[in-house]
Amino acid sequence: MHILIIPSWYPEHKTDISGSFFREQALALKKHGHRVGVIYPQLRSFLAWKSAFTGKNGVEQQLDNGMPTLRFHSMAWFPLVPDGNTCLWLQLGLRLYAKYAHRYGQPDLIHAHSMLNAGSLARRIKWRYGIPFVITEHKSAYARDCLRKPQLLRVRSIAECASGRFAVSQPFCILLEKLLGPAVGTWEEMPNVVEQRFVDYALTDTVRNTDSFVFLNVALLTENKGVHTLISAFAKAFGNDPSVVLNIGGDGSERPRLEALARHLGVSDRVQFLGALTREQVAEAMAQADAFVLSSRYETFGVVIIEALAMGRPVVATRCGGPESIVRRQDGLLVSPGDGDGLSDAMRRLREGYGQYQAEEIRAACTARFGEQAV
């Protein structure tokens, strides 16, 4: 089958983690026998206006591991015009599609990742060229009640027009069915793919000094990720245990406050901020950790959880929308979002009962559910 992928956000380069799971799924489809291409209008923020003269502009065509990838580089010229940049994105997307189809032929199917804006573009292509499309929704904006009424009307129309509707976790499917109504149709669960590098990472490489115990968290450091709660929970559980360490990968606007909190709680010597990490660096950080912990307020899925499980790491996570569809009893523990006491207790229990978790079984079960072949 010839499948065209249209993502709503996409990595600028191979080490960029933004939308990396879209690229990984596309490459997995290609690896398993399909013809696959990607088109993406890459709009730069107007705040970076100087790049209009120094940055890339116009169409760029690449072969990403043999997969045709077409980008249209431009500026987001209309930040003060309601939906102005959305309209520009869609216009550039249609031009990209015409160039793609001229060079590689019309696809059999379009897979749009998120209705805003990829679903809007896929619907326009269907109207103009008759190409059917399916949607996989990823955005947490639905659960956080961030969509304006016109946007909700638009996504209902897009969903009704789609030949298939998917969301990355079962709780997210239920939420979308409730929010968008029965007229839209049913939603099916389709999880993200765990990248093969995590499955292939040798478990023997993860043997560590048992005198210490390392928890790892990897997240964009924003309020939604609940890292404030995590640091407080860590200090409560292990404030007097110098053998336990918390490593935090990622960067973001909350980092200065988080570092100040660690100092205030007296654990700054055992809470290490690793900064923004590439995918390879995430795998390396997991190899140096004993367990993974996710403290988010809301997640539609949680790719980093399946990466940890693929490396045989047990997990402590919040029931924040996605993890409860991922973490089994054999994989770790779940707690309520924002429950610092519960998170502290779960981290302590996992540390004390660490021997019950079997790395080989955790990896095998993860691969069976989230590996390339399964998805």
Solvent accessible surface area in square Angstrom, and as a share of the most:
residue,aa,sasa,rsa
1,M,123,0.55
2,H,10,0.04
3,I,11,0.06
4,L,0,0.00
5,I,1,0.00
6,I,0,0.00
7,P,0,0.00
8,S,16,0.10
9,W,69,0.24
10,Y,7,0.03
11,P,2,0.01
12,E,116,0.52
13,H,106,0.47
14,K,126,0.53
15,T,77,0.45
16,D,31,0.16
17,I,86,0.44
18,S,55,0.36
19,G,2,0.02
20,S,8,0.05
21,F,42,0.17
22,F,1,0.00
23,R,32,0.12
24,E,14,0.06
25,Q,10,0.05
26,A,0,0.00
27,L,35,0.17
28,A,7,0.06
29,L,45,0.22
30,K,70,0.30
31,K,130,0.55
32,H,80,0.36
33,G,67,0.65
34,H,61,0.27
35,R,136,0.50
36,V,6,0.04
37,G,0,0.00
38,V,0,0.00
39,I,0,0.00
40,Y,21,0.08
41,P,0,0.00
42,Q,15,0.07
43,L,42,0.21
44,R,46,0.17
45,S,61,0.40
46,F,84,0.35
47,L,165,0.82
48,A,48,0.37
49,W,129,0.45
50,K,132,0.56
51,S,21,0.13
52,A,21,0.17
53,F,164,0.68
54,T,118,0.68
55,G,31,0.30
56,K,115,0.49
57,N,87,0.45
58,G,22,0.21
59,V,51,0.29
60,E,39,0.17
61,Q,78,0.35
62,Q,76,0.34
63,L,124,0.62
64,D,13,0.07
65,N,93,0.48
66,G,41,0.39
67,M,0,0.00
68,P,18,0.12
69,T,2,0.01
70,L,0,0.00
71,R,15,0.05
72,F,19,0.08
73,H,19,0.09
74,S,14,0.09
75,M,1,0.00
76,A,15,0.11
77,W,116,0.41
78,F,89,0.37
79,P,76,0.48
80,L,168,0.83
81,V,80,0.46
82,P,119,0.75
83,D,50,0.26
84,G,10,0.10
85,N,38,0.19
86,T,27,0.16
87,C,61,0.37
88,L,25,0.12
89,W,13,0.05
90,L,8,0.04
91,Q,105,0.47
92,L,9,0.05
93,G,0,0.00
94,L,23,0.11
95,R,134,0.49
96,L,0,0.00
97,Y,0,0.00
98,A,48,0.38
99,K,88,0.37
100,Y,2,0.01
101,A,15,0.12
102,H,167,0.75
103,R,149,0.54
104,Y,49,0.18
105,G,31,0.30
106,Q,91,0.41
107,P,4,0.02
108,D,81,0.42
109,L,37,0.18
110,I,0,0.00
111,H,11,0.05
112,A,0,0.00
113,H,2,0.01
114,S,0,0.00
115,M,0,0.00
116,L,11,0.05
117,N,35,0.18
118,A,0,0.00
119,G,0,0.00
120,S,2,0.01
121,L,0,0.00
122,A,0,0.00
123,R,29,0.11
124,R,88,0.32
125,I,0,0.00
126,K,61,0.26
127,W,167,0.59
128,R,155,0.56
129,Y,80,0.30
130,G,54,0.52
131,I,17,0.09
132,P,50,0.32
133,F,0,0.00
134,V,20,0.12
135,I,0,0.00
136,T,1,0.01
137,E,0,0.00
138,H,14,0.06
139,K,55,0.23
140,S,25,0.16
141,A,14,0.11
142,Y,11,0.04
143,A,35,0.27
144,R,119,0.44
145,D,126,0.65
146,C,69,0.41
147,L,28,0.14
148,R,122,0.45
149,K,151,0.64
150,P,73,0.46
151,Q,33,0.15
152,L,33,0.17
153,L,99,0.49
154,R,53,0.19
155,V,0,0.00
156,R,77,0.28
157,S,45,0.29
158,I,0,0.00
159,A,0,0.00
160,E,97,0.44
161,C,30,0.18
162,A,9,0.07
163,S,74,0.48
164,G,11,0.11
165,R,38,0.14
166,F,38,0.16
167,A,0,0.00
168,V,1,0.01
169,S,0,0.00
170,Q,84,0.37
171,P,41,0.26
172,F,0,0.00
173,C,0,0.00
174,I,103,0.52
175,L,49,0.24
176,L,0,0.00
177,E,62,0.28
178,K,177,0.75
179,L,59,0.30
180,L,4,0.02
181,G,19,0.18
182,P,132,0.83
183,A,88,0.68
184,V,6,0.03
185,G,23,0.22
186,T,98,0.57
187,W,11,0.04
188,E,104,0.47
189,E,71,0.32
190,M,39,0.17
191,P,21,0.13
192,N,6,0.03
193,V,4,0.02
194,V,0,0.00
195,E,26,0.12
196,Q,60,0.27
197,R,84,0.31
198,F,0,0.00
199,V,22,0.12
200,D,93,0.48
201,Y,50,0.19
202,A,45,0.35
203,L,34,0.17
204,T,112,0.65
205,D,89,0.46
206,T,17,0.10
207,V,127,0.73
208,R,56,0.20
209,N,97,0.50
210,T,126,0.73
211,D,110,0.57
212,S,35,0.22
213,F,7,0.03
214,V,11,0.06
215,F,0,0.00
216,L,1,0.00
217,N,2,0.01
218,V,22,0.12
219,A,19,0.15
220,L,110,0.55
221,L,0,0.00
222,T,42,0.24
223,E,83,0.37
224,N,40,0.21
225,K,38,0.16
226,G,5,0.05
227,V,2,0.01
228,H,40,0.18
229,T,36,0.21
230,L,0,0.00
231,I,0,0.00
232,S,48,0.31
233,A,2,0.02
234,F,0,0.00
235,A,16,0.12
236,K,127,0.54
237,A,17,0.13
238,F,8,0.03
239,G,34,0.32
240,N,155,0.79
241,D,49,0.25
242,P,110,0.69
243,S,33,0.21
244,V,0,0.00
245,V,36,0.21
246,L,0,0.00
247,N,21,0.11
248,I,0,0.00
249,G,0,0.00
250,G,9,0.09
251,D,62,0.32
252,G,26,0.25
253,S,94,0.61
254,E,17,0.08
255,R,60,0.22
256,P,89,0.56
257,R,135,0.49
258,L,1,0.01
259,E,51,0.23
260,A,44,0.34
261,L,39,0.19
262,A,1,0.01
263,R,151,0.55
264,H,150,0.67
265,L,66,0.33
266,G,58,0.56
267,V,1,0.01
268,S,56,0.36
269,D,121,0.63
270,R,23,0.08
271,V,7,0.04
272,Q,102,0.45
273,F,31,0.13
274,L,54,0.27
275,G,11,0.11
276,A,79,0.61
277,L,23,0.12
278,T,43,0.25
279,R,24,0.09
280,E,78,0.35
281,Q,81,0.36
282,V,6,0.03
283,A,0,0.00
284,E,81,0.36
285,A,15,0.12
286,M,2,0.01
287,A,3,0.02
288,Q,110,0.49
289,A,2,0.01
290,D,16,0.08
291,A,1,0.01
292,F,2,0.01
293,V,0,0.00
294,L,8,0.04
295,S,4,0.02
296,S,2,0.01
297,R,134,0.49
298,Y,35,0.13
299,E,25,0.11
300,T,13,0.08
301,F,6,0.03
302,G,9,0.09
303,V,20,0.11
304,V,22,0.13
305,I,0,0.00
306,I,0,0.00
307,E,2,0.01
308,A,0,0.00
309,L,1,0.00
310,A,0,0.00
311,M,0,0.00
312,G,3,0.03
313,R,12,0.04
314,P,2,0.01
315,V,0,0.00
316,V,0,0.00
317,A,0,0.00
318,T,3,0.01
319,R,121,0.44
320,C,5,0.03
321,G,7,0.07
322,G,0,0.00
323,P,0,0.00
324,E,64,0.29
325,S,28,0.18
326,I,1,0.01
327,V,13,0.07
328,R,60,0.22
329,R,194,0.71
330,Q,74,0.33
331,D,2,0.01
332,G,5,0.05
333,L,33,0.16
334,L,43,0.21
335,V,14,0.08
336,S,55,0.35
337,P,55,0.35
338,G,56,0.53
339,D,57,0.29
340,G,24,0.24
341,D,90,0.47
342,G,20,0.19
343,L,2,0.01
344,S,1,0.00
345,D,52,0.27
346,A,1,0.00
347,M,0,0.00
348,R,84,0.31
349,R,123,0.45
350,L,0,0.00
351,R,70,0.26
352,E,133,0.60
353,G,23,0.22
354,Y,69,0.26
355,G,67,0.64
356,Q,125,0.55
357,Y,26,0.10
358,Q,101,0.45
359,A,31,0.24
360,E,114,0.51
361,E,73,0.33
362,I,1,0.00
363,R,37,0.14
364,A,61,0.48
365,A,18,0.14
366,C,2,0.01
367,T,47,0.27
368,A,75,0.58
369,R,80,0.29
370,F,8,0.03
371,G,4,0.03
372,E,32,0.14
373,Q,145,0.65
374,A,56,0.44
375,V,56,0.32
